Amino acid sequence: MSAASPKPLILIVEDEKELATLVADQLERAGMTTQVYHRAGNALKYLQSNFANLMLLDINLPDQSGFSLMEDLKKNNVSVPVIFLTANDSEVYKVRGLDMGADDYMAKPFSFPELVARINAVLRRAETSQDYNITKNAKLSQEPFDFCGAEINPFRLEVKFSDGVIEKIGRKELGILTYLASNTGTVLTRKSLIHAVWGIHADVRSRSLDQYIVKIRDSFERHGLSLEAFRTIHGVGYIYDPENYSNISEADKES
């Protein structure tokens, strides 16, 4: 007999304690596990080091708004599907929540069968949305982009070098290049790079990351491409800064 599918973990962030307990009880009856928090700060701290399949989020919380918590999650590179549960059914609030990236919005009072149905719908969409994911941050559907004179093609998992040669690229190398190209001119710590590519909960050592960086450097050098715009910041991480490198190069030529 095959093992049963793991129960989805639903984070309930709700300051009304009786309602939070009632929601948790109903969801557990529906085959889910729950974790309840009454303050946004505690939920943020949990999600920074733990996984949840979905978060039910009230807008009005005692320490900050649900909107503010959404912003904090983005700043900390924490991705979790969100359904707002709130007594405020204003269209302005609903539009704001959805624009911020929430997956659904339910006004109180609500029926528990509908809540369970909406949670299951969001969980299904979250699963299928990962179908094109190569790494946590890179998707097959992304447009090709330039990196140090080579064209990176995520859909084909290929790199076309300036000498016309096309080579396959590994998933993790693609994730690294995607993150660097999306954050040009910014010093990136090894930890932030690991979290972006492998996920915030991955147990990956800096040495493993460095090995992938060496593979990237070797492949570019074999085709005569300079990676001087991609520099190691010793003791911190890396920076990809093609614009300033170009400016420095031009200045050097004129001197």
C-alpha positions as CSV (number, residue, x, y, z in Angstrom):
1,M,0.0,0.0,0.0
2,S,1.4,3.4,-0.9
3,A,1.9,6.0,1.8
4,A,-0.8,8.5,2.4
5,S,-0.3,12.0,0.9
6,P,1.0,14.4,3.6
7,K,-1.6,16.8,5.0
8,P,-1.3,20.4,3.8
9,L,-0.2,22.8,6.6
10,I,-2.4,25.9,6.8
11,L,-1.2,28.9,8.7
12,I,-4.1,30.8,10.3
13,V,-3.2,34.4,11.2
14,E,-6.2,35.8,13.0
15,D,-6.5,37.9,16.1
16,E,-10.0,36.7,17.1
17,K,-9.0,33.7,19.1
18,E,-12.3,31.9,19.2
19,L,-12.7,32.2,15.4
20,A,-9.1,31.1,14.8
21,T,-9.8,28.0,17.0
22,L,-13.0,27.3,15.1
23,V,-11.3,27.6,11.7
24,A,-8.5,25.3,12.8
25,D,-10.9,22.7,14.0
26,Q,-12.9,22.7,10.8
27,L,-9.8,22.5,8.6
28,E,-8.4,19.6,10.6
29,R,-11.7,17.8,10.2
30,A,-11.2,18.4,6.4
31,G,-7.9,16.6,6.5
32,M,-5.5,19.5,7.0
33,T,-3.0,20.5,9.7
34,T,-3.0,24.0,11.1
35,Q,-0.7,26.4,12.9
36,V,-2.4,29.5,14.5
37,Y,-0.9,32.9,15.2
38,H,-2.7,36.0,16.5
39,R,0.1,38.5,15.6
40,A,1.7,39.2,12.2
41,G,5.2,39.3,13.6
42,N,5.0,35.8,15.0
43,A,3.7,34.5,11.7
44,L,6.6,36.1,9.8
45,K,9.1,34.6,12.2
46,Y,7.6,31.2,11.7
47,L,7.6,31.4,7.9
48,Q,11.2,32.6,7.7
49,S,12.3,29.2,8.9
50,N,9.4,26.9,8.3
51,F,7.2,25.8,5.4
52,A,3.4,26.2,5.1
53,N,1.2,25.2,2.1
54,L,-1.1,28.2,2.5
55,M,-1.8,31.1,4.9
56,L,-5.2,32.4,5.9
57,L,-4.6,36.1,6.8
58,D,-6.7,38.7,8.5
59,I,-6.2,42.3,7.4
60,N,-6.6,43.9,10.9
61,L,-4.0,42.4,13.3
62,P,-2.9,44.0,16.6
63,D,0.8,44.6,15.6
64,Q,0.5,45.4,11.9
65,S,-1.9,44.9,9.0
66,G,-2.1,41.8,6.8
67,F,-1.0,44.0,3.9
68,S,2.1,45.0,5.8
69,L,2.8,41.3,6.5
70,M,2.6,40.5,2.8
71,E,5.2,43.2,2.1
72,D,7.5,41.8,4.8
73,L,7.2,38.3,3.3
74,K,8.3,39.6,-0.1
75,K,11.2,41.5,1.4
76,N,12.4,38.3,3.1
77,N,12.0,36.2,0.0
78,V,9.2,34.1,1.6
79,S,6.7,32.7,-0.8
80,V,3.4,31.3,0.4
81,P,-0.1,31.2,-1.1
82,V,-2.5,33.6,0.8
83,I,-6.2,33.9,1.2
84,F,-7.4,37.0,3.0
85,L,-10.1,36.4,5.6
86,T,-11.5,39.7,6.8
87,A,-14.6,41.5,8.1
88,N,-13.8,44.3,5.7
89,D,-15.5,43.5,2.4
90,S,-14.6,46.8,0.8
91,E,-13.8,46.5,-2.9
92,V,-10.8,48.7,-2.5
93,Y,-9.4,46.4,0.1
94,K,-10.1,43.3,-2.0
95,V,-8.4,44.8,-5.1
96,R,-5.4,45.9,-3.0
97,G,-5.0,42.4,-1.5
98,L,-5.2,40.7,-4.9
99,D,-2.9,43.2,-6.5
100,M,-0.3,42.5,-3.8
101,G,-0.4,38.8,-4.8
102,A,-3.0,37.2,-2.6
103,D,-4.7,34.2,-4.2
104,D,-8.2,34.8,-2.9
105,Y,-10.2,37.0,-0.6
106,M,-13.1,36.0,1.6
107,A,-15.3,38.3,3.7
108,K,-16.6,37.3,7.1
109,P,-18.9,35.7,7.9
110,F,-18.2,32.7,5.6
111,S,-19.3,29.1,5.3
112,F,-16.7,26.5,6.2
113,P,-17.5,24.2,3.2
114,E,-16.8,27.2,0.9
115,L,-13.6,28.0,2.8
116,V,-12.4,24.4,2.4
117,A,-13.3,24.5,-1.3
118,R,-11.4,27.7,-1.9
119,I,-8.3,26.5,0.0
120,N,-8.3,23.3,-2.1
121,A,-8.6,25.3,-5.3
122,V,-5.6,27.5,-4.3
123,L,-3.6,24.5,-3.3
124,R,-4.2,22.9,-6.7
125,R,-3.2,26.1,-8.5
126,A,-0.1,26.3,-6.4
127,E,0.9,22.8,-7.4
128,T,0.4,23.4,-11.2
129,S,2.1,26.8,-11.0
130,Q,5.3,24.9,-10.2
131,D,5.2,22.8,-13.3
132,Y,7.5,25.2,-15.3
133,N,9.8,25.8,-12.3
134,I,13.4,24.8,-12.9
135,T,14.6,26.1,-9.6
136,K,12.8,28.2,-7.0
137,N,13.5,31.4,-9.0
138,A,13.8,30.3,-12.6
139,K,11.1,29.1,-14.9
140,L,11.1,27.5,-18.4
141,S,8.8,30.2,-19.5
142,Q,11.3,33.0,-18.9
143,E,12.5,35.1,-21.9
144,P,16.2,34.6,-23.0
145,F,18.6,37.1,-21.4
146,D,22.2,38.2,-21.8
147,F,24.9,37.4,-19.3
148,C,28.5,38.6,-20.0
149,G,28.0,38.3,-23.7
150,A,26.2,35.0,-23.8
151,E,22.5,34.4,-24.4
152,I,20.9,32.3,-21.7
153,N,17.8,30.4,-23.0
154,P,15.8,29.1,-20.0
155,F,13.2,27.3,-22.2
156,R,15.8,25.2,-23.9
157,L,18.2,25.1,-20.9
158,E,21.0,26.3,-23.2
159,V,23.7,29.0,-23.4
160,K,24.6,30.4,-26.8
161,F,28.1,31.9,-26.5
162,S,29.5,34.7,-28.7
163,D,31.5,32.2,-30.8
164,G,28.2,30.7,-31.9
165,V,28.6,27.5,-29.8
166,I,25.5,26.3,-27.9
167,E,25.8,24.3,-24.8
168,K,23.4,22.8,-22.3
169,I,23.2,24.4,-18.9
170,G,22.3,22.8,-15.5
171,R,19.2,23.8,-13.6
172,K,21.1,25.2,-10.6
173,E,23.6,27.1,-12.9
174,L,20.5,28.6,-14.7
175,G,19.0,29.6,-11.3
176,I,22.2,31.3,-10.3
177,L,22.5,33.3,-13.5
178,T,18.9,34.2,-13.4
179,Y,19.2,35.6,-9.9
180,L,22.4,37.5,-10.7
181,A,20.9,39.0,-13.9
182,S,17.8,40.1,-12.0
183,N,19.8,41.9,-9.3
184,T,22.5,43.7,-11.3
185,G,24.7,46.2,-9.4
186,T,23.7,44.7,-6.0
187,V,26.0,42.8,-3.6
188,L,24.4,39.4,-3.0
189,T,25.3,37.3,0.0
190,R,25.9,33.6,-0.5
191,K,22.9,33.0,1.8
192,S,20.5,35.1,-0.3
193,L,21.7,33.3,-3.5
194,I,21.2,29.9,-2.0
195,H,17.7,30.8,-0.7
196,A,16.7,32.2,-4.1
197,V,17.8,29.1,-6.1
198,W,17.4,26.2,-3.7
199,G,14.7,27.6,-1.4
200,I,14.7,29.1,2.0
201,H,14.6,25.7,3.7
202,A,17.3,24.1,1.7
203,D,20.4,22.7,3.6
204,V,23.0,23.8,1.1
205,R,26.5,24.8,2.1
206,S,28.5,27.8,0.6
207,R,31.1,25.3,-0.7
208,S,28.4,23.7,-2.9
209,L,27.4,27.1,-4.3
210,D,31.0,27.9,-5.0
211,Q,31.4,24.7,-7.1
212,Y,28.5,25.8,-9.3
213,I,30.1,29.2,-9.7
214,V,33.3,27.6,-10.8
215,K,31.4,25.6,-13.4
216,I,29.9,28.8,-14.7
217,R,33.2,30.6,-14.9
218,D,34.9,27.6,-16.6
219,S,32.2,27.4,-19.3
220,F,32.5,31.1,-20.1
221,E,36.3,31.1,-20.1
222,R,36.4,28.1,-22.6
223,H,34.6,30.4,-25.1
224,G,36.8,33.4,-24.5
225,L,34.2,35.4,-22.6
226,S,35.3,37.7,-19.7
227,L,33.4,37.4,-16.4
228,E,35.1,40.5,-14.9
229,A,31.6,42.0,-14.5
230,F,30.7,39.1,-12.2
231,R,32.9,39.5,-9.2
232,T,33.4,37.7,-5.9
233,I,33.1,39.9,-2.8
234,H,35.3,38.1,-0.4
235,G,33.6,37.1,2.9
236,V,30.2,38.3,1.6
237,G,29.1,36.9,-1.8
238,Y,29.0,38.1,-5.3
239,I,28.0,41.1,-7.5
240,Y,27.1,41.2,-11.2
241,D,27.6,44.8,-12.4
242,P,28.0,44.9,-16.2
243,E,27.0,48.6,-16.4
244,N,29.7,49.9,-14.1
245,Y,32.2,47.5,-15.4
246,S,31.6,48.8,-19.0
247,N,32.0,52.4,-17.7
248,I,35.3,51.5,-16.1
249,S,36.5,49.7,-19.2
250,E,35.8,52.7,-21.4
251,A,37.6,55.0,-18.9
252,D,40.6,52.7,-19.0
253,K,40.6,52.8,-22.8
254,E,40.7,56.6,-22.8
255,S,43.5,56.9,-20.2
